[in-house]
Amino acid sequence: MKEIHYAKEEFFMKNSSHNIEFTHEMLINALENNNNHIMNMCLHSRNLINEMSGLITDFELLKNHCYNWKDPSSRIPTIEEFIWQLTSNRNFEFSLKLTSELQMPICKKKTFGMSVDLISHSGAVLDSSFKLDLLCELYTSENPPKRLTEGKAGKKPLAGNTKAELSWNQRKNCHSAHFKLRANEVSSHYRNGWFFLVITAGKDYGLDIKPLIIDNFNVKAKQYYPLIDLYKVN
């Protein structure tokens, strides 16, 4: 009887061990299958997201196209188009170039500086005694851009020395000017949320000088710290 009892225990232990190994193997296979299923679902979801992103992009392009067709003023002109609107000229002897980095966005009522040099394209050389006035102004980002002469609160949109003298700079060996300005208007209060910053030369000097136009000129109500961009000097 004892031998039979031991045989039954031995048989039970062998089968139990086999069952545990079998169950462990099944669990591993189930987990692997489940992981594969999850990975396939993630891949499928990613593909759907990419397709949706493409559809959204196409929709935005179509929407902008429809808006531009219905309302030409909704299309913002390029810098070159804006220069043409200002001057009706495409061939310039000289141009104005920004030679200092302009930190964006600008904080309202906080002073910022800009340096501008006169660049000759025709090889013409101006006498070192030559001087002229440059004017800095803000324009709205619409079509056509509108010059801001008065802000929402009745103040000038730009304060400081909005008029600067372009004169010979011995250190730079060229004609240059420097502006110190303060913006009194927050750009988000206007259409498209940014301004054109435009620097032009007086027309009384008989020179064809290409204006300096900076687009995406953003003015915030408070100091802005993260992700600061610099308007790079070419």
RODO-2510 file (C-alpha; in nm, 4 decimals, decimal comma):
residues 234
     n   res          X          Y          Z
     1     m     0,0000     0,0000     0,0000
     2     k     0,2855     0,2372     0,0872
     3     e     0,4548     0,1702    -0,2494
     4     i     0,1312     0,2486    -0,4302
     5     h     0,0895     0,5677    -0,2253
     6     y     0,4472     0,6801    -0,3040
     7     a     0,3947     0,6074    -0,6707
     8     k     0,0861     0,8268    -0,6716
     9     e     0,2757     1,1103    -0,5013
    10     e     0,5635     1,0779    -0,7471
    11     f     0,3219     1,0798    -1,0398
    12     f     0,1409     1,3822    -0,8996
    13     m     0,4673     1,5747    -0,8441
    14     k     0,5888     1,4999    -1,1973
    15     n     0,2606     1,6119    -1,3485
    16     s     0,2475     1,9206    -1,1282
    17     s     0,5988     2,0227    -1,2365
    18     h     0,5034     1,9623    -1,5984
    19     n     0,1870     2,1671    -1,5555
    20     i     0,3799     2,4561    -1,3963
    21     e     0,6323     2,4578    -1,6838
    22     f     0,3501     2,4415    -1,9353
    23     t     0,1621     2,7242    -1,7644
    24     h     0,4796     2,9390    -1,7500
    25     e     0,5425     2,8856    -2,1199
    26     m     0,1821     2,9747    -2,2009
    27     l     0,2110     3,2919    -1,9938
    28     i     0,5285     3,3974    -2,1757
    29     n     0,3665     3,3338    -2,5142
    30     a     0,0575     3,5247    -2,4101
    31     l     0,2670     3,8224    -2,2970
    32     e     0,4670     3,8187    -2,6190
    33     n     0,1486     3,8057    -2,8251
    34     n     0,0021     4,0855    -2,6183
    35     n     0,3156     4,2992    -2,6645
    36     n     0,3078     4,2399    -3,0383
    37     h    -0,0578     4,3365    -3,0451
    38     i     0,0130     4,6561    -2,8505
    39     m     0,3053     4,7444    -3,0807
    40     n     0,0845     4,6922    -3,3852
    41     m    -0,1833     4,9130    -3,2309
    42     c     0,0752     5,1847    -3,1565
    43     l     0,2090     5,1675    -3,5116
    44     h    -0,1418     5,1851    -3,6511
    45     s    -0,2236     5,4817    -3,4248
    46     r     0,0948     5,6592    -3,5349
    47     n     0,0034     5,6099    -3,8990
    48     l    -0,3446     5,7462    -3,8313
    49     i    -0,1960     6,0505    -3,6556
    50     n     0,0388     6,1149    -3,9495
    51     e    -0,2519     6,0848    -4,1924
    52     m    -0,4618     6,3213    -3,9821
    53     s    -0,1729     6,5696    -3,9608
    54     g    -0,1424     6,5618    -4,3378
    55     l    -0,5164     6,6180    -4,3753
    56     i    -0,5055     6,9090    -4,1303
    57     t    -0,2158     7,0662    -4,3208
    58     d    -0,4022     7,0251    -4,6500
    59     f    -0,7123     7,1744    -4,4923
    60     e    -0,5193     7,4767    -4,3622
    61     l    -0,3668     7,5340    -4,7060
    62     l    -0,7068     7,5051    -4,8694
    63     k    -0,8622     7,7349    -4,6099
    64     n    -0,5911     7,9973    -4,6598
    65     h    -0,6300     7,9685    -5,0348
    66     c    -1,0059     8,0207    -5,0052
    67     y    -0,9595     8,3157    -4,7689
    68     n    -0,7047     8,4730    -5,0008
    69     w    -0,9386     8,4266    -5,2938
    70     k    -1,2354     8,5758    -5,1074
    71     d    -1,0416     8,8469    -4,9233
    72     p    -0,7026     8,9517    -5,0688
    73     s    -0,6290     9,1509    -4,7523
    74     s    -0,5995     8,8235    -4,5585
    75     r    -0,2797     8,7435    -4,7484
    76     i     0,0263     8,9022    -4,5876
    77     p     0,2684     9,0416    -4,8477
    78     t     0,6286     8,9260    -4,8520
    79     i     0,9034     9,1712    -4,7643
    80     e     0,9897     9,2217    -5,1311
    81     e     0,6241     9,2828    -5,2178
    82     f     0,5980     9,5302    -4,9324
    83     i     0,9095     9,7137    -5,0526
    84     w     0,7494     9,7414    -5,3957
    85     q     0,4316     9,8807    -5,2374
    86     l     0,6382    10,1404    -5,0494
    87     t     0,8768    10,2470    -5,3247
    88     s     0,7531    10,1136    -5,6646
    89     n     1,1184    10,0299    -5,7222
    90     r     1,3103     9,7051    -5,7612
    91     n     1,6558     9,8387    -5,8440
    92     f     1,8395    10,0180    -5,5652
    93     e     2,1844    10,1718    -5,5500
    94     f     2,2012    10,1253    -5,1748
    95     s     2,0286     9,9262    -4,9036
    96     l     1,9985     9,9402    -4,5258
    97     k     2,1265     9,6413    -4,3330
    98     l     2,0643     9,5486    -3,9704
    99     t     2,4020     9,4917    -3,8042
   100     s     2,2891     9,4152    -3,4492
   101     e     2,0859     9,1224    -3,3214
   102     l     1,7302     9,2059    -3,2331
   103     q     1,5988     8,9957    -2,9456
   104     m     1,2431     8,8737    -2,9983
   105     p     0,9875     8,9235    -2,8645
   106     i     1,0189     9,2851    -2,7613
   107     c     0,8814     9,3820    -2,4209
   108     k     0,6395     9,6741    -2,4226
   109     k     0,7938    10,0031    -2,3008
   110     k     1,1361     9,8427    -2,2629
   111     t     1,4178    10,0157    -2,4515
   112     f     1,5886     9,8214    -2,7286
   113     g     1,8575     9,9235    -2,9725
   114     m     1,9251     9,8667    -3,3415
   115     s     2,2287     9,9458    -3,5528
   116     v     2,1948     9,9938    -3,9283
   117     d     2,4619    10,0249    -4,1970
   118     l     2,4366    10,1644    -4,5479
   119     i     2,5428     9,9117    -4,8137
   120     s     2,6378    10,0100    -5,1685
   121     h     2,5278     9,7821    -5,4541
   122     s     2,6475     9,9897    -5,7468
   123     g     3,0009    10,0509    -5,6249
   124     a     2,9164    10,4137    -5,5562
   125     v     3,1099    10,5690    -5,2701
   126     l     2,9617    10,8484    -5,0620
   127     d     3,1744    11,1192    -4,9109
   128     s     3,2394    11,0749    -4,5415
   129     s     3,0707    11,4103    -4,4771
   130     f     2,7426    11,2821    -4,6233
   131     k     2,4568    11,2531    -4,3760
   132     l     2,0878    11,1692    -4,3988
   133     d     1,7970    11,0956    -4,1674
   134     l     1,6471    10,7489    -4,1252
   135     l     1,2951    10,6985    -3,9985
   136     c     1,1733    10,3915    -3,8062
   137     e     0,8012    10,3063    -3,8115
   138     l     0,5580    10,0225    -3,7388
   139     y     0,3185     9,8796    -3,9963
   140     t     0,0406     9,6276    -3,9522
   141     s     0,0777     9,2788    -4,0999
   142     e    -0,2092     9,2951    -4,3452
   143     n    -0,2484     9,3620    -4,7143
   144     p    -0,1649     9,6345    -4,7752
   145     p     0,0238     9,7050    -4,4512
   146     k    -0,0938    10,0183    -4,2720
   147     r     0,1406    10,2622    -4,1031
   148     l     0,0673    10,3020    -3,7336
   149     t     0,0603    10,6701    -3,6433
   150     e    -0,1359    10,6308    -3,3208
   151     g    -0,1796    10,3408    -3,0789
   152     k    -0,4914    10,2042    -2,9132
   153     a    -0,4502    10,4410    -2,6179
   154     g    -0,3707    10,7418    -2,8333
   155     k     0,0060    10,7202    -2,7798
   156     k     0,2738    10,6933    -3,0458
   157     p     0,3326    10,3251    -3,1316
   158     l     0,7104    10,3798    -3,1137
   159     a     0,8896    10,6087    -2,8690
   160     g     1,2536    10,7092    -2,8409
   161     n     1,4667    10,8273    -3,1305
   162     t     1,2491    10,7032    -3,4162
   163     k     1,4556    10,9330    -3,6383
   164     a     1,8299    10,8643    -3,6458
   165     e     2,1096    11,0262    -3,8415
   166     l     2,3039    10,8089    -4,0822
   167     s     2,6602    10,9358    -4,0755
   168     w     3,0167    10,8177    -4,1303
   169     n     3,1376    10,5659    -3,8732
   170     q     3,5153    10,5692    -3,8544
   171     r     3,5344    10,2365    -3,6709
   172     k     3,3097    10,0527    -3,9180
   173     n     3,4459    10,2433    -4,2188
   174     c     3,0928    10,2990    -4,3506
   175     h     2,7838    10,5093    -4,2937
   176     s     2,5743    10,3826    -4,0032
   177     a     2,2975    10,4837    -3,7650
   178     h     2,1768    10,3679    -3,4267
   179     f     1,8231    10,3654    -3,2890
   180     k     1,7071    10,3476    -2,9274
   181     l     1,3379    10,2683    -2,9237
   182     r     1,0457    10,1653    -2,7044
   183     a     0,7348     9,9933    -2,8365
   184     n     0,4076    10,1149    -2,6843
   185     e     0,1768     9,8733    -2,8655
   186     v     0,1249     9,5003    -2,8019
   187     s     0,1276     9,3194    -3,1363
   188     s    -0,1366     9,0607    -3,0353
   189     h    -0,3939     9,3421    -3,0275
   190     y    -0,3611     9,3741    -3,4052
   191     r    -0,4426     9,1550    -3,6994
   192     n    -0,2149     8,8486    -3,7363
   193     g    -0,0424     8,9283    -3,4065
   194     w     0,2786     9,0941    -3,5335
   195     f     0,4114     9,4084    -3,6987
   196     f     0,6424     9,5059    -3,9795
   197     l     0,9265     9,7204    -3,8449
   198     v     1,0300     9,9513    -4,1281
   199     i     1,3331    10,1793    -4,1574
   200     t     1,3360    10,4157    -4,4542
   201     a     1,5578    10,6954    -4,5776
   202     g     1,4385    11,0427    -4,6659
   203     k     1,3614    11,0974    -5,0339
   204     d     1,5171    11,4422    -5,0486
   205     y     1,8723    11,3157    -5,0950
   206     g     1,8395    11,1829    -5,4495
   207     l     1,9493    10,8281    -5,3568
   208     d     1,7692    10,5008    -5,4245
   209     i     1,7999    10,3352    -5,0841
   210     k     1,6234    10,0050    -5,0242
   211     p     1,4273    10,0160    -4,6972
   212     l     1,5022     9,7749    -4,4154
   213     i     1,1918     9,5732    -4,3293
   214     i     1,1751     9,3274    -4,0400
   215     d     0,8738     9,0979    -4,0353
   216     n     0,7297     8,9053    -3,7394
   217     f     0,8130     9,1921    -3,5066
   218     n     0,6422     9,0768    -3,1865
   219     v     0,5747     9,2982    -2,8874
   220     k     0,4610     9,1390    -2,5608
   221     a     0,2972     9,3129    -2,2660
   222     k     0,5451     9,1596    -2,0190
   223     q     0,9017     9,0310    -2,0223
   224     y     0,9246     8,7027    -2,2084
   225     y     1,1971     8,4536    -2,1150
   226     p     1,1538     8,1010    -2,2641
   227     l     1,2506     8,0131    -2,6195
   228     i     1,3990     8,3543    -2,6968
   229     d     1,4669     8,4023    -3,0674
   230     l     1,7206     8,6334    -3,2184
   231     y     1,6644     8,8156    -3,5435
   232     k     1,9872     8,7004    -3,7015
   233     v     2,2104     8,9338    -3,8947
   234     n     2,2879     8,7972    -4,2395
***
